[in-house]
Structures are given as C-alpha cells and as structure tokens.
Amino acid sequence: MNSRERFLITMKNGRADRVPCTPDFSCMIPCRMTGKPFWESLLFGNPPHWKAYLDAADYFGIDAWFTGGLDFKYDDGVTIDSRIVERTDQSVLNRWTAHTPEGELWQERYYLRDDPDTLIRKWIKDLEKELHMLKYVFRIPCGYSRETIRIQKQAVGGRHAIGGGVGIPGFHWWSTDTLDGGLEALSLLQFDRPDLIEELRVRHYAMALKQIEMILDSREFDYVFIGASGGITMSSPELFDQYALPFVQQATKMCKQAGVPTLLHSCGKETHIVRRAAECTDLSCINPLEIPPMGDCDLAEIKRLYGSRIALMGNLHTTEIMLRGTVGQVRQAARKAIDDAGKGGGFILSTGDQCGRDTPDENIFALLEVCKTYGAY
C-alpha cells in the first residue's frame, strides 16, 4: 500500500495497513532544507513551495499530502501586479496591487530570511468605505486551467494524496487575510454594522462555493481541504456557528455527493468544531486537534465520542515534543496518540499544526518508525 492509498483509506475512516505518518511541516522545514532564504520559495517560487515540500517529504519518507493548484480564471477586469517595496539581507517587503474597474486595492506581505511570512496590510482598509470593492477581493472564477495541478501530479507520480484547497469564511479568515484592524475592527463592526459583516459572508461564500464546484468538476483531486486556521481561537464558538458552520455543511455535502472526501484544518481550540462537524456535517476528517494550552483537544475523548463518525488527524505537540523533545519522548508520545485514537482505523498520526524550523530530523524519523512498527494493524 503506498502513501496515497494509506492516507485516503484512513481519512475516509477506514483501516489501512498501518497508521499513516503525516507530520505537518508544510512550511518551515521545506524552506530550511532548500538552503535558501525562505522568500525564495514562498515568494519567488525558487523552487516552488510545493516542490520543496515534496522533496522534504521524500527525504523523511512520510505519507505526504498537500494542497494542489487549480488555476482559476476571471472575467472581472482585474489585473494584479507585484513589486518589492523594501529589501535587505534579512527581509523582503512585497506589495500586490489589484487594478480594478473601480480603483486600486493593495496588500503587503513581509518575508524574513529564516521564518515564515506575515501579511501585514490587507486588501480592505475601511470596510464601510470600500464595501463596493469586495467583489474584487472575493473574486468568483468563471473557469479554470489544469496546468499547475497536472505538473504537480506528474511530480508526485501517484505516490501521495493531493487535495484542492478552499478557505472557510469567518472571523478567523477576515481578520488575518481581508480587513486591516483584524479582530478589533471586526468585533466593532459586529456590534455596530452587522450588515457589513453579512456582506462579507455572502461574498466569501459565493467565491468559495464556486471554487469547490470547479475543484470537483476538474476531477483532478483526491480530496478537498477546507481551511479555518484559528476557527475558534480567532473567533468564538457562537461566531463559528453563525458564519463558518453553514459553509462547512454546504461544502461537505457537495463533496460527499461527488464521492470526494473532505479534510478540515483549524489550529487552536477545536473541540467545538469536532463536535459540530460530527453532528451536523458530512466532513470526512479533521486536524490538527491541538492539546492545551494552544488547543483544547483530548484525543482519547474525541475518539470515544466522535471516532465512529469522523476520522482524526493529530496531535503531537510541536514545541515540547517535536522541537524540544528527545527521540525517546517523541516515540512515547506517538505511541500514546496511536493508543488513544488508532483502534479500528480512522486515525492519522500527525502534529498539532506546524513543526518548527529547527525540529530535529531524528524526531521526524522517529514518528515514521513508530507508525511502521507500533502502528501496524
């Protein structure tokens, strides 16, 4: 059984030949392993970041999975250019400008030599004044090209699973990717101008559901990845249910009808999302199920309550265990996670979100060793 088969069987809550090993090192470790400043891969595509990830995954021998590219097309008259605003030996500040039929929008992202990038200015600076510009932020595609995903699939050669990715609407997304002022600005608008927040929701839903429709139509992907980083931590259970949950319900229903499994990611507090997903959506699998203090998940309890309805993926601590722990501690934590959630299948051994840049190689190799020995059914 290869990595792709193992991952897909398990995320459908089945039982493969062994527990899949999929530590999350989708950003920092691949960038480090290129030997270049992080911006070379993340900004300039030298190498493309997906290629850096595959190279890292092959080096460690893990059951890799990643979000592939479907090149969406638009007919809204928008052109986007990119330019470096400031560059030093240690950082790059890049600005994207969207030239629309109604004026310009811009955002800036800050890249460090040896750390992940940060979006520091967002497309919308004042939602009330720029409400009419939302259609140029949440752009509804009119078509797509398969060029990028075909290149990626050729490189993968059927070894690993490739998903199509879509962001879940909600405060977690709008605060980090859409609106300057972040959570503070959104919270004020929630009380003073809920109609503006509703307009955000409507626009984002229309875009994201169309993207899923095209991902399914392309028949190029093994699963659909729906992302809600900080879905509760950057929001609340009530706001998640109001703005994000209806989308998850619609998206997972569409995918189930098409016979395509779904994977939801929401780092931070997640127990509420697991419960709601298991009770009232068609979601197939959820990660990363982080433990306190960043998260609130008890893996054994979640398996007991919801493991018959949804596959689980997680949840070794990325700093205390993966970064600072010994090989022995990593093995012990991995075995415990398998004990807590591996019985009967439907469990993918992973980490509680992103492994740090300086995570020792031997700790990642230890995870794979445990999956091959202790995780075999």
Secondary structure, DSSP 8 states (H G I E B T S, - for coil): --HHHHHHHHHTT---SB--B----SSHHHHHHHTS-HHHHHTT-SS-HHHHHHHHHHHHT---EEEE--EEE--S--EEEEEEEEE-SSEEEEEEEEEETTEEEEEEEEEETTEEEEEEE-SBS-TTTTGGGHHHHS---SEEE-HHHHHHHHHHTTSSEEEEEEE--SHHHIIIIIBTTHHHHHHHHHHH-HHHHHHHHHHHHHHHHHHHHHHHHHT--SEEEEE-TTTTTTT-HHHIIIIIHHHHHHHHHHHHHTT--EEEE--S--HHHHHHHHHHS---EEE----TTT----HHHHHHHHTTTSEEEEEE-IIIIIITS-HHHHHHHHHHHHHHH-TTS-EEEEESS---TT--HHHHHHHHHHHHHTTB-
